[in-house]
Amino acid sequence: MGPFRTGILYGIVAVVVALAANLHFLLLDASGTPGWILAVIEDFRTTLALAAFLIIGILAALRTTPERLDEGVSYRSLLLRDCTLAATLVAVIVGIALIIMVFLQATVLSGPMQTYASDAAPRIVAYIEELGDRFSDPAEPVTAAQIEEDLAPPTLGSLGQSISNFVLRALLLGVAGALVGLLRGRRLARSEEAARRPSPEETRDEKQYPYEYPHGDNGAVSRDGEEDGRKE
């Protein structure tokens, strides 16, 4: 597939990941979920989502194939361009989706998100305290108010940070796509070089019979240039 179709397809997959990572509070009942699960989700969901976006962008770069061949432009250059374009398009699609989600969290979804934060904070603190009792030198204790503040819905001012993350994410996935394009182009160049390289049998024949002339009408010529003397 071309870079646009590939980027859009994998961008939709990335949007699904973003929905699961940022709207999880609509799916989870914090009051009935174990504290360790809530702690793991809140600690690693952003990192795991970014890693998933990177993997999806790399897959998009691996799956894309140049559809339009420009005259005078090498296939390796087209491959580099289209791989970068496909991965960047994934970042653009998921970035727009994340900005919309932040806006929704700050407006219409602020109530459910605040309820989730209020229910999840005490359970996370209880798990952290239970975990700290197992160590002789526990970390500095945290309060439920601190956890609830971290889980609270964003404000409209957070849209600026979302736009900054959008740009950084596009740069990251674009660079990853470019690296994939370079590696694919290098592999293609090696394959073409191997195809042009003579086989060992051909090389041995050339060394053993350096001269070879076409057969005449009335006699054949040997490989060393001498006439065989076979005549009709």
Salt bridges, closest charged atoms under 4 A:
GLU42 OE2 - HIS24 NE2 2.85
GLU42 OE1 - ARG45 NE 3.18
ASP70 OD1 - ARG68 NE 3.41
ASP70 OD2 - ARG81 NH1 3.30
ASP82 OD1 - ARG81 NE 2.92
GLU130 OE2 - ARG134 NH2 3.70
GLU193 OE2 - ARG197 NH2 3.50
GLU212 OE1 - ARG223 NH1 3.39
ASP228 OD2 - ARG230 NH2 3.82
